[in-house]
């Protein structure tokens, strides 16, 4: 598994270097209604887009994980309640035989 990780890392690094070398001409990044004009290499704009996408994906993953953890916590609470009910109901000693008193307690 570690070999696959290192191979993917090397491929990704080579891809980033190729993009940086082939797109080093300056471009102007501007936000139209705001007076923001930033001159940067073209690969900087590409990497900025990748970083923003990774950040957005990270936020979505964290928010869904929080919801999943909440559901898991509520399910564990419900399981504990049901286990407690099972322990209390086992104290009634209901006989489960195929005879005439099927489903009736032993005191009847």
C-alpha angles and dihedrals in degrees: 000000000000090000091056090050093051092045091051091047092051092048092049091048091050090049091052092048091050091051092047094049096045096043105044098124114116120255130182117240112201137172103218105218093037125065094245119132117165122180112210139149115275092245089057089060091049092049091046089056091049092050092048090049092049090048092051091049090049091052092049091048093049093048093050090046090055090053091047092050090051092052090047092051092050091048091052089050091051091048091053091050092050092047089052090051090050092052091049093048093049088064091068090070100219113192115228104196131136093242131104093279094059111157094006124117119254092248093066 
